[in-house]
Amino acid sequence: AELCFLHGIDPQTPVGAVPRLPRLLARAQQLLEVNKQRAIPCTTGDLRPGRRMWVYGRDRGRCLRCASPISVTMSGEAGRERASYWCPVCQERPDRPGSGQAAADATTS
């Protein structure tokens, strides 16, 4: 959820359709390295409670970037569903071309 948010990608995007996949994988390694010694992971750089994650577990909260309500979708076979969290404004959705521009702009630097 957090990597997809940081790269402005819908969490349901197939891996083969992820643009600039090597960059996303490098970010994944970076986050693992930064968080390997922490008891509570953080992807925002803000260690205060309620500010550690951009979207993960924030289904009753708002996006820390744009303040839109966080969306959550359950997917998978019955009894083994997994939650996917995303910001409908900051992340690209295949059914909404052109969405996700805010996140894309923020990750190009």
Order of alpha helices (4+ residues) and beta strands (2+ residues): alpha-alpha-beta-beta-alpha
